């Protein structure tokens, strides 16, 4: 398993930055990360992300999963 080591500055928990709380130490930080907090999104059943990198990835719909469980 490859370990990800976060670098750069660690934000103050008492005074967190605007936008994404990780943007000060993220190697893939984009301009929108500095100003807009990302929303939580379910990209696979049970797998959630909170990152602007996944803004264009469609969210998983719970309806087909629920319908499949009802059919059992």
C-alpha positions in Angstrom: 0.0 0.0 0.0 1.4 3.4 -1.0 1.3 5.9 1.8 0.4 9.5 1.0 2.4 12.0 3.0 0.7 15.4 3.2 3.1 18.3 2.8 2.9 22.1 2.8 1.4 24.1 5.6 -1.1 22.6 8.1 -4.0 25.0 8.6 -5.0 26.2 12.1 -8.1 24.3 13.4 -9.0 27.5 15.3 -8.9 29.6 12.1 -9.4 27.2 9.2 -8.9 28.6 5.6 -11.7 29.6 3.3 -12.8 26.9 0.8 -11.6 23.4 1.1 -10.0 22.8 4.5 -7.2 20.8 2.9 -6.2 23.1 0.1 -3.2 24.5 1.9 -1.6 21.0 1.8 -3.1 19.4 -1.3 -0.8 18.7 -4.3 -3.8 18.9 -6.6 -5.2 22.2 -5.3 -7.1 24.2 -7.9 -8.2 27.9 -7.7 -11.8 26.9 -6.8 -10.5 24.9 -3.8 -9.2 28.2 -2.2 -12.7 29.8 -2.3 -15.4 27.2 -2.4 -15.9 24.3 0.0 -16.5 21.0 -1.9 -19.7 19.1 -1.3 -19.9 15.4 -0.2 -20.7 13.1 -3.1 -21.3 9.3 -3.2 -19.3 8.1 -6.3 -19.7 4.4 -5.6 -22.1 2.7 -3.2 -20.8 3.5 0.2 -17.8 5.4 -1.1 -18.0 9.2 -0.5 -15.6 12.0 -1.5 -15.4 15.6 -0.6 -13.2 17.1 -3.3 -13.6 19.3 -6.4 -11.6 16.8 -8.5 -14.9 14.8 -8.5 -17.2 17.6 -9.4 -17.8 16.2 -12.9 -18.2 12.6 -11.8 -21.9 11.6 -11.6 -23.2 10.8 -8.1 -24.5 7.3 -7.5 -28.3 7.1 -7.2 -29.6 5.2 -4.2 -32.9 4.3 -6.0 -31.6 1.4 -8.1 -29.9 -0.1 -5.1 -33.0 0.2 -3.0 -35.1 -1.3 -5.8 -32.7 -4.3 -6.2 -32.9 -4.9 -2.4 -36.7 -4.8 -2.5 -36.7 -7.4 -5.3 -34.9 -10.0 -3.1 
